[in-house]
Structure formats: C-alpha cells, structure tokens
Amino acid sequence: MELRFVLNRPRSSQNIGAAARALANTGAGSLWVIEPLGFDRAQAAKLAAGADDMLDHMRVVRTLDEALAIAWTW
C-alpha cells in the first residue's frame, strides 16, 4: 500500500510546491490535495524546484474521505 500525504485546503500554492519537493526528494509517497484554494501551478512549481513530476501526478479531491479512501487492487 502506498503512503499518501494529504494537504487539506492549502491556502498557498507555494506550500503545495514545497510538499511536492519534499516528497520527490524522499520518495515517501504520493501527494493528495483537498480543494486547494486558488491553486497556481506556476507558483507551486517555483518551490517544487524540479519536482514537476510530483505536481503533475498529485491527486486533487473534494473531501477528506476521498483522500483517505483505500483503493484496493487484487
């Protein structure tokens, strides 16, 4: 099972970028974001510092339940 890092309604695109960078550097898991407020990809990319792939693959969902739901694959 993959580890998910969930940001709940982050107010700053830079915070999303910083989280993406930290996850990309550690390979710790995937980034899930619940309703980012005014998300600006360019601003996030500035702090992502090369973790564009993590930003490209982050999951954006509407609720905490969605972010925490377990996707079973058998």
N, C-alpha and C positions, 0 to 999 in steps of 0.2 A: 504494500500500500504506500502510495506517495504522500509525503508530508506537504500540507498546504499552509501557506502563510496568508492570512486574511487581514485586509485593511478595511475597516468599517467606516464608510462615508468619509474618506480622507478629504480634507479641505484644500490641500495643496498638491498640485501636480508634482512639485519637487519631492515631496515625501514619497510618492509612488516611484519616482525615478531612483531615489536613494535606496528604497527597499529592493527594487529590481537589481540594482548594482550589488547589494549585499548578497542577495540570493544567487546571482550569477557567479560571484566570486567564491562562494562556498559550495555551490551545487546542492544546497539544502532542500530544495523543493520548488513548488510552483507558487505563483503569485495570483491570488484571487482578490478582487476588489469589489466591495459592495457600494453601489451608487456613488461613484466619485463625483464630487461637486465641482462642476466647471473644468473637467479634465482637459488639459492642454498637452498634447503629445510632445510638442517641441520643448516645452518647459520640463517635462519629465525626462526627456532624452538628455538634457543638459546635465542632470545629476546622475543619470544612469551610466554615463561615462563608459560607453562601449557595451552596455548590457541591452542593446536594442532588441536582441532576440527574446529576452525575457519580457520586455514590454510588448513585443508583437504577439507573444503567446499567453499574456495574462488573461485571466477569465474575469469578465465583468458581469456581476449578477445583481439582482434586485434585493435579495433578502439574506439574512444570516443563515437561515435554514438551507437555502440553496448552496451557499458557500461551504456549509458543513456536511451536506449530504454525501453519503458514501456511494460511489459508483462501483458497483460490483461487476467484475468481468470474470466469468467462469469458463 
